[in-house]
Amino acid sequence: MYNGDSAAPSPGAPEPLLKVRNVSKAFGGLRALRNVSLSAARGKITGLIGPNGSGKSTLFEIIGGFQKADQGRIEFNNVEIDGLPPYKIGHLGLLRTFQLSEGGERMTVLENLLAAVSGQEEHRLVRFMLRFPRVMREEAENLEKAKDVIQLLGLRREANEYAGNLSGGQRKLLDLGRVFMSGATLCLLDEPTAGVNPTLVNTILDALKVMNLERGISMLVVEHNMRVVSEICEHVYVLDAGAVISDGPPEAVQNDEQVLEIYLGQDRTSAE
């Protein structure tokens, strides 16, 4: 049972990387979010679950700067970001993926990964044209990094394939690859395994673990697959009708009677 705002860190705990405080959003008479408070721990994977229409995507839109909250406060890495445009939030190190991968369709997998690197010297036209040694060195380093990411994601055969020709699961892997290349500190992942075949789900899970444990990328993940949530998340929040109704470790949330009734339809096997 949810008894209040547990988003605040316990005494002695590290300061959360992301803090959402009392965020509300309405669209006309529809209250999409109602005083939502949650946090994402630095270096951890935090889950966000709930039925369709519960407000998960709206919350991601607000955190990422694509919509503005009616009230509330959002801090990322101790910087207040509510009201900032998405590109400024991205420059701070907070990125978001979407349920349906978009963009870069007429670029190859390798080109998409190279384009995701932020702050490249190649983006400065004069230096690019002069081909300063620093530019050449950076280009070689990015290429090697992209090849490593392609190998990790199991996309070696598709490296020179247009992104628009990939399957849905492969495009989700490419989305993760862009996060790898970007140098993000925190990523908002919107249903990374939705519509993906079981084999690719395992590949995605392995990639998420590497991103988190080896590369230090923190994550806030919206996901319906409870097996995925249980395997990668240390803490989970449950949204229903725009409000947090429960939070805690995955096993505790799966046995919360309110969650079973509202989210899982009282079917305990759905939570396993």
Protein Blocks (a to p, Z undefined) as FASTA:
>chain_A
ZZbjfkbccehiacdfbdcehiacdehjacfbghiacdddehiacddeddehilmmmmmm
mmnopaccfbdcddeehiafehpafklmmmnopacddfbdgehklpcfklmmmmmpghia
klpmklmmnopaklmmmmmmmmmmmmmmmmmnopmmmmmgcfklpcfklmmmmmmmmmmm
nopabdcdehklgoiafklmmmmmmmmmmmmmmnopacddddfblklmmmmpmbdcddee
hiafbgcdfklmmmgmklmmmmnoopaklmZZ
